[in-house]
Each structure stands twice: as structure tokens, then as C-alpha cells.
Amino acid sequence: MKIHFKGYSNDTDEWRDYGEESNILPFERLERAYIPDEVSLEDRTNSFHGQLYREIKRKLWSSRQEDPDVRIEVNVDPDVFSAGLGRVVKPIHYRGKEVYSIKENNCLNGLLGLKWNERIINQNSDFSYVVKGTVKYWLSQRNSIVEYKYIGGKYVKSEIEDSHFVVFSFVRGDGNRGQYLCGNF
């Protein structure tokens, strides 16, 4: 029996055994996440780096001095990660993942701009910055979404593949404008 899924191309059709004793339902299906082609890899990479830059600035702008550890998660395609952040330094294997640790913040300048880690002053006249040597990041993937759909009097397990994302972490340094202007930093 040929199974065709409405809204999908014929490439996703599946062939299943069919007979009086075969039980074709319930069946499982993995619904893959859409991955754009490589034609726009440079544009997608630049867009990702711009989004990460804005998230870093946002975390510095809205500083909470009681919690200096910052963690940012941004969705990214694996090819975009490999074309950009994945090339900066060699990763180390740590707790089942490849962790990229940056010793000098300026090695990310080519990707995130020249002033991505610069001190910024927020609305409270406090300043924040990315502490040198604290940047770490890694590529991860969220667990698939599993759901059961009631079709034809039976439950069908459907698994939807979820996206990859980068976890970008650093320690935020804080101060106040008075200290900075007086040179006590």
C-alpha cells in the first residue's frame, strides 16, 4: 500500500505491506524540520551572527548585577554554525558535547563586529561588559516533539524533529558610571 501525506511531495510517500493480517496502523512518522539550501549560506550566517550580537547587547543592557552568568540560546542551522562560530577555535569534548572556549574576546570580532563585547551603559547609568576569557558556546538540538494523533480509530505516533540552537554563555562584568568616569575600573 502506498501512503501519501497531503501537503508533502511524493518524495515523502511510504510503501507498507498490506494484507488481511497486516496491521498498517498505527505507524510512526518522523516529520523533519525545514532546512534551507546552501545557496543562501553566507546570508544566513551573517543573519545569525547579527542576531547573536543583538542578544549579547540586550543581556548587557538589561544587566542584573546579582547574577553575572549570562546564557543565550539562539536557533541556528548546523551548516550556519559550521561556517561561522564553529571555525573560530578547536572545541574540547566536555560532558558529551563539543564546547568552544574563547580565551581572547577579540577572536570573535570578525563574526560579531568590533564592539560586540564593549562596555555599554544602561538606563541606570551602570555599565556592563563581557569578562575576558569567559565566553563558551556549543551547538545543541532540542528533543523531538512526540504526539499521538487519533486517525482511523487508532492512535498514530508522530515525531516532529526540532531545531538546532547555539548556547552562548559568558560572565558579565558590572560597574557604575561614576567608577568608570573616575578611572577606578
C-alpha positions as a Markdown table, in Angstrom:
| # | Residue | x | y | z |
|---|---|---|---|---|
| 1 | Met | 0.0 | 0.0 | 0.0 |
| 2 | Lys | 1.3 | 3.5 | -0.9 |
| 3 | Ile | 0.8 | 6.1 | 1.8 |
| 4 | His | 0.8 | 9.7 | 0.6 |
| 5 | Phe | 0.8 | 12.7 | 3.1 |
| 6 | Lys | -1.3 | 15.7 | 2.0 |
| 7 | Gly | 0.8 | 18.8 | 1.6 |
| 8 | Tyr | 4.0 | 16.9 | 1.1 |
| 9 | Ser | 5.8 | 16.0 | -2.1 |
| 10 | Asn | 5.8 | 12.4 | -3.5 |
| 11 | Asp | 9.3 | 12.0 | -2.1 |
| 12 | Thr | 7.8 | 11.5 | 1.4 |
| 13 | Asp | 5.4 | 8.7 | 0.2 |
| 14 | Glu | 5.8 | 5.5 | 2.1 |
| 15 | Trp | 5.2 | 1.9 | 1.0 |
| 16 | Arg | 3.7 | -0.5 | 3.6 |
| 17 | Asp | 2.8 | -4.2 | 3.5 |
| 18 | Tyr | -0.9 | -4.7 | 3.0 |
| 19 | Gly | -2.9 | -7.8 | 3.7 |
| 20 | Glu | -5.7 | -9.2 | 5.8 |
| 21 | Glu | -3.4 | -9.9 | 8.7 |
| 22 | Ser | -1.1 | -6.9 | 8.4 |
| 23 | Asn | -1.7 | -4.1 | 10.8 |
| 24 | Ile | -0.6 | -0.9 | 9.0 |
| 25 | Leu | -1.9 | 1.4 | 11.7 |
| 26 | Pro | -0.6 | 2.7 | 14.0 |
| 27 | Phe | 2.5 | 3.7 | 12.2 |
| 28 | Glu | 5.3 | 6.1 | 13.1 |
| 29 | Arg | 6.4 | 9.1 | 11.1 |
| 30 | Leu | 9.4 | 11.5 | 11.7 |
| 31 | Glu | 8.5 | 15.0 | 10.4 |
| 32 | Arg | 11.7 | 16.7 | 9.6 |
| 33 | Ala | 12.5 | 20.3 | 10.2 |
| 34 | Tyr | 12.8 | 22.5 | 7.1 |
| 35 | Ile | 16.5 | 23.2 | 6.3 |
| 36 | Pro | 17.1 | 25.8 | 3.6 |
| 37 | Asp | 19.5 | 25.0 | 0.8 |
| 38 | Glu | 23.1 | 26.2 | 0.8 |
| 39 | Val | 22.5 | 29.0 | -1.8 |
| 40 | Ser | 22.0 | 31.5 | 1.0 |
| 41 | Leu | 24.6 | 30.1 | 3.5 |
| 42 | Glu | 26.5 | 33.4 | 3.7 |
| 43 | Asp | 23.3 | 35.5 | 4.2 |
| 44 | Arg | 22.0 | 33.0 | 6.8 |
| 45 | Thr | 25.4 | 33.0 | 8.6 |
| 46 | Asn | 25.5 | 36.9 | 8.6 |
| 47 | Ser | 21.9 | 37.0 | 9.9 |
| 48 | Phe | 22.7 | 34.5 | 12.7 |
| 49 | His | 25.7 | 36.5 | 13.8 |
| 50 | Gly | 23.7 | 39.7 | 13.8 |
| 51 | Gln | 21.0 | 38.1 | 15.9 |
| 52 | Leu | 23.6 | 36.7 | 18.4 |
| 53 | Tyr | 25.2 | 40.2 | 18.5 |
| 54 | Arg | 21.9 | 41.8 | 19.4 |
| 55 | Glu | 21.2 | 39.2 | 22.1 |
| 56 | Ile | 24.6 | 39.8 | 23.7 |
| 57 | Lys | 24.0 | 43.6 | 23.7 |
| 58 | Arg | 20.5 | 43.0 | 25.1 |
| 59 | Lys | 21.9 | 41.0 | 28.0 |
| 60 | Leu | 24.5 | 43.6 | 28.7 |
| 61 | Trp | 21.9 | 46.4 | 28.5 |
| 62 | Ser | 19.5 | 44.9 | 30.9 |
| 63 | Ser | 22.0 | 43.8 | 33.5 |
| 64 | Arg | 21.1 | 42.1 | 36.8 |
| 65 | Gln | 24.1 | 42.6 | 39.0 |
| 66 | Glu | 23.1 | 39.8 | 41.3 |
| 67 | Asp | 23.5 | 37.2 | 38.6 |
| 68 | Pro | 26.6 | 37.8 | 36.4 |
| 69 | Asp | 26.3 | 34.5 | 34.5 |
| 70 | Val | 24.7 | 35.0 | 31.1 |
| 71 | Arg | 23.2 | 32.3 | 28.9 |
| 72 | Ile | 21.8 | 32.9 | 25.4 |
| 73 | Glu | 20.1 | 30.4 | 23.2 |
| 74 | Val | 19.7 | 31.2 | 19.5 |
| 75 | Asn | 18.3 | 28.8 | 16.8 |
| 76 | Val | 20.8 | 28.0 | 14.1 |
| 77 | Asp | 21.2 | 25.5 | 11.3 |
| 78 | Pro | 24.2 | 23.2 | 11.7 |
| 79 | Asp | 25.7 | 24.4 | 8.4 |
| 80 | Val | 25.5 | 28.1 | 9.5 |
| 81 | Phe | 27.2 | 27.2 | 12.8 |
| 82 | Ser | 30.0 | 25.3 | 11.0 |
| 83 | Ala | 30.5 | 28.2 | 8.6 |
| 84 | Gly | 30.9 | 30.8 | 11.4 |
| 85 | Leu | 31.3 | 30.1 | 15.1 |
| 86 | Gly | 32.4 | 26.5 | 14.5 |
| 87 | Arg | 35.6 | 27.7 | 12.8 |
| 88 | Val | 36.9 | 30.1 | 15.5 |
| 89 | Val | 38.7 | 27.7 | 17.8 |
| 90 | Lys | 39.0 | 24.0 | 18.3 |
| 91 | Pro | 36.4 | 22.6 | 20.5 |
| 92 | Ile | 37.0 | 20.4 | 23.6 |
| 93 | His | 34.8 | 17.4 | 24.3 |
| 94 | Tyr | 33.1 | 18.1 | 27.6 |
| 95 | Arg | 30.1 | 16.2 | 29.1 |
| 96 | Gly | 29.1 | 14.7 | 25.7 |
| 97 | Lys | 29.3 | 17.9 | 23.7 |
| 98 | Glu | 31.8 | 19.9 | 21.8 |
| 99 | Val | 32.4 | 23.1 | 23.8 |
| 100 | Tyr | 34.2 | 26.1 | 22.2 |
| 101 | Ser | 36.0 | 28.2 | 24.8 |
| 102 | Ile | 37.2 | 31.7 | 23.9 |
| 103 | Lys | 40.3 | 32.9 | 25.7 |
| 104 | Glu | 40.5 | 36.3 | 24.0 |
| 105 | Asn | 37.2 | 38.0 | 23.2 |
| 106 | Asn | 38.6 | 39.8 | 20.1 |
| 107 | Cys | 38.9 | 36.5 | 18.2 |
| 108 | Leu | 35.1 | 36.8 | 17.7 |
| 109 | Asn | 35.4 | 40.3 | 16.2 |
| 110 | Gly | 35.3 | 39.1 | 12.6 |
| 111 | Leu | 31.9 | 37.5 | 13.2 |
| 112 | Leu | 30.2 | 39.7 | 15.8 |
| 113 | Gly | 31.7 | 43.1 | 15.0 |
| 114 | Leu | 34.5 | 45.1 | 16.5 |
| 115 | Lys | 32.4 | 46.3 | 19.5 |
| 116 | Trp | 30.4 | 43.2 | 20.4 |
| 117 | Asn | 31.9 | 42.9 | 23.9 |
| 118 | Glu | 32.5 | 46.6 | 24.6 |
| 119 | Arg | 31.2 | 48.2 | 27.8 |
| 120 | Ile | 27.8 | 49.6 | 27.4 |
| 121 | Ile | 25.9 | 52.0 | 29.7 |
| 122 | Asn | 22.3 | 51.0 | 30.5 |
| 123 | Gln | 19.3 | 53.2 | 31.6 |
| 124 | Asn | 20.5 | 53.1 | 35.3 |
| 125 | Ser | 23.9 | 54.6 | 34.3 |
| 126 | Asp | 25.5 | 51.2 | 35.1 |
| 127 | Phe | 27.9 | 49.7 | 32.7 |
| 128 | Ser | 28.4 | 46.1 | 31.7 |
| 129 | Tyr | 30.9 | 44.2 | 29.6 |
| 130 | Val | 31.8 | 40.6 | 28.7 |
| 131 | Val | 34.6 | 39.4 | 31.0 |
| 132 | Lys | 37.6 | 38.3 | 29.1 |
| 133 | Gly | 38.1 | 34.6 | 28.9 |
| 134 | Thr | 34.6 | 33.6 | 30.0 |
| 135 | Val | 32.9 | 33.0 | 26.6 |
| 136 | Lys | 31.8 | 29.4 | 25.9 |
| 137 | Tyr | 29.4 | 28.1 | 23.3 |
| 138 | Trp | 28.2 | 24.8 | 21.9 |
| 139 | Leu | 25.7 | 23.5 | 19.3 |
| 140 | Ser | 22.8 | 21.6 | 20.7 |
| 141 | Gln | 19.4 | 20.2 | 19.5 |
| 142 | Arg | 16.1 | 20.2 | 21.3 |
| 143 | Asn | 14.3 | 16.9 | 21.7 |
| 144 | Ser | 11.8 | 16.0 | 19.1 |
| 145 | Ile | 8.2 | 16.7 | 19.8 |
| 146 | Val | 6.2 | 13.5 | 20.1 |
| 147 | Glu | 2.5 | 13.5 | 19.8 |
| 148 | Tyr | -0.2 | 10.9 | 19.2 |
| 149 | Lys | -2.9 | 11.7 | 16.6 |
| 150 | Tyr | -6.2 | 9.8 | 16.5 |
| 151 | Ile | -6.6 | 8.6 | 12.9 |
| 152 | Gly | -9.0 | 5.9 | 11.7 |
| 153 | Gly | -9.9 | 4.8 | 15.2 |
| 154 | Lys | -6.3 | 4.3 | 16.2 |
| 155 | Tyr | -3.6 | 6.4 | 17.7 |
| 156 | Val | -0.7 | 7.2 | 15.4 |
| 157 | Lys | 2.6 | 8.3 | 16.9 |
| 158 | Ser | 4.0 | 11.4 | 15.2 |
| 159 | Glu | 7.5 | 12.7 | 15.9 |
| 160 | Ile | 8.4 | 16.2 | 14.8 |
| 161 | Glu | 12.1 | 16.9 | 14.5 |
| 162 | Asp | 13.1 | 20.1 | 16.3 |
| 163 | Ser | 15.7 | 22.7 | 15.5 |
| 164 | His | 19.3 | 23.1 | 16.5 |
| 165 | Phe | 20.5 | 26.0 | 18.6 |
| 166 | Val | 23.6 | 27.6 | 20.0 |
| 167 | Val | 24.1 | 28.0 | 23.7 |
| 168 | Phe | 26.4 | 31.1 | 24.2 |
| 169 | Ser | 27.5 | 31.8 | 27.7 |
| 170 | Phe | 29.7 | 34.4 | 29.4 |
| 171 | Val | 30.2 | 36.2 | 32.6 |
| 172 | Arg | 29.1 | 39.8 | 32.7 |
| 173 | Gly | 31.2 | 42.4 | 34.5 |
| 174 | Asp | 29.4 | 45.3 | 36.1 |
| 175 | Gly | 30.2 | 48.7 | 37.5 |
| 176 | Asn | 28.7 | 52.1 | 37.8 |
| 177 | Arg | 29.3 | 55.1 | 35.6 |
| 178 | Gly | 30.9 | 57.1 | 38.5 |
| 179 | Gln | 33.6 | 54.5 | 38.9 |
| 180 | Tyr | 34.2 | 54.3 | 35.2 |
| 181 | Leu | 34.5 | 58.1 | 34.8 |
| 182 | Cys | 36.8 | 58.4 | 37.7 |
| 183 | Gly | 39.1 | 55.7 | 36.4 |
| 184 | Asn | 38.6 | 53.3 | 39.2 |
| 185 | Phe | 37.7 | 50.5 | 36.8 |
